[in-house]
């Protein structure tokens, strides 16, 4: 299937880390790679779980905007949480609800021991559909 790889200027250059931010197809699906609390160089921005998740969701919004989409086009997310617990689940529910309200996308949440870079506490990937 023909596709395009997009690394928006509004996010760090991920190629050195071995991935791209967005893949679009000639069809309707758009795939967003795992977004985390990264700065302009791809380094983890320090902060607690809430702060990191907030930044990751902002970065997801930037990746979507780079291809003319927004959060409402997202149909699936994957959340990856270091040392998952009930307190973090409550934050996830609150922040996801703040964006998608009563119609959140499908989601799989995976508790993990660690993520790609030291200090990462949360990562989210997504699949969106073009209208």
WOVEN-V320280 format. One record per helix or strand. SS is the DSSP state (H for helix, E for strand). FROM is the first residue (numbers start at 1). LEN is the number of residues. If there is no record, write none. Layout:
# WOVEN-V320280
ss: (SS & SS)
from: (FROM & FROM)
len: (LEN & LEN)
This chain:
# WOVEN-V320280
ss: (E & H & E & E & E & E & H & H & E & H & E & E)
from: (3 & 15 & 22 & 29 & 38 & 44 & 49 & 71 & 74 & 86 & 106 & 122)
len: (4 & 3 & 4 & 7 & 1 & 1 & 17 & 3 & 9 & 15 & 7 & 8)
